[in-house]
Amino acid sequence: MVKDPVCGMAVNPQNAAASIKYKGQTYYFCSALCTIMFEREPEKYVNAGQAMKPE
């Protein structure tokens, strides 16, 4: 399982609604809405995800 970068929901990559490759990393999404939101502002979600990673 991976985490949808927009909503934080756990997503199985094999059953994801969509995936996007961005800056060499593949992101998986639970819905078309999350995919659209990521496409509009990818840096907002990529940076937020990095900030939440434990040290």
C-alpha positions in Angstrom: 0.0 0.0 0.0 1.1 3.6 -0.7 -0.4 6.9 0.4 -2.4 9.1 -2.0 -0.4 12.4 -1.7 -3.6 14.5 -1.9 -5.9 13.0 0.7 -3.6 10.6 2.5 -5.7 7.6 1.9 -4.0 4.2 1.6 -4.0 3.0 -2.0 -3.0 -0.4 -3.5 -0.9 0.5 -6.6 -2.5 -2.4 -8.5 -6.0 -1.0 -7.9 -5.3 2.8 -7.9 -7.7 5.0 -9.8 -4.7 6.7 -11.5 -1.0 7.2 -11.3 1.3 10.0 -12.3 5.0 10.0 -12.7 6.4 13.4 -11.5 10.1 14.2 -11.1 11.1 10.5 -11.3 8.6 9.4 -8.6 5.3 7.6 -9.3 2.3 8.8 -7.3 -0.9 6.8 -6.9 -4.4 8.2 -6.4 -7.6 6.9 -4.9 -9.9 8.9 -7.2 -10.0 11.1 -10.3 -10.6 14.2 -8.1 -7.3 13.6 -6.2 -5.5 13.1 -9.5 -6.9 16.4 -10.9 -5.9 18.3 -7.7 -2.4 16.9 -7.9 -2.1 17.8 -11.6 -3.1 21.4 -10.9 -0.5 21.9 -8.0 1.9 19.0 -7.8 4.5 20.9 -5.8 1.9 21.6 -3.1 1.4 17.8 -2.5 5.0 16.6 -3.1 6.4 19.1 -0.6 3.6 18.4 1.9 4.4 14.7 1.7 8.1 15.2 2.3 7.4 17.4 5.3 5.4 14.7 6.9 8.1 12.0 6.6 9.5 10.9 10.0 13.1 11.7 10.7 
